[in-house]
Amino acid sequence: MENHTLYYDTITRLTTAISQCKDPEEVACITAESVKTAFNAKGCCVFLVDRDTRELGLVASSGLSNDYLNKGPIHFMQSIMEAKDAIPIAIYDVMDDPRIEYPQQARKEGIASLLGVPVISHNKIIGAIRVYTSSPWEFSFNDITMVQAVAMICGMAMDMCRMYKGYKTSIEILKDMRGKGTYGSRKWTPYEGVPQSVDPSICDF
């Protein structure tokens, strides 16, 4: 990864793109691609915590092969614990760190260093973002802060998408309960709902 400064316009472009999303997976895909491009990294992944299996489930990735992505389950309680301890984890050499669950697969993929940052929303850890580099890299304070900011935006956006989808589903259920015939079959008029005691002419204003 090149030693370069990440400009704030990266965050601006990312926020603008995410604000137009209505699906959590789309948010994750845009985040992974944006982080990889901004850092000129080998790859980036976005994970969400599965509370039942205690694993990090892959939601989106950019730059990594299917073989590496399908290497096996990632146990967030036992390996790199950015998604457990809510702190960034920077690993300079993936081949010489006991927290790496699949070091041989990482070597085969050409991964040298890794940065893991928790995705937090409403003070709850919901996942993690991991950045992978092909050459050894000591992540700077600015690097970590930038990815943390992206992770925060990602977490809030995914929650907003879930709420949007939930509201949309609730509206559809209410429509079904009321009956489809009550929607779309009538046109609203300026006088609809006006008490008979009121002179309809005032509705013209």
Secondary structure as UniProt FT lines:
FT   HELIX           8..19
FT   HELIX           24..39
FT   STRAND          43..50
FT   TURN            51..54
FT   STRAND          55..62
FT   HELIX           66..69
FT   TURN            76..78
FT   HELIX           82..85
FT   STRAND          89..91
FT   HELIX           94..96
FT   TURN            98..99
FT   HELIX           103..109
FT   STRAND          113..121
FT   TURN            122..123
FT   STRAND          124..133
FT   HELIX           141..178
FT   HELIX           180..182
FT   TURN            190..193
FT   TURN            196..197
FT   HELIX           200..204
//
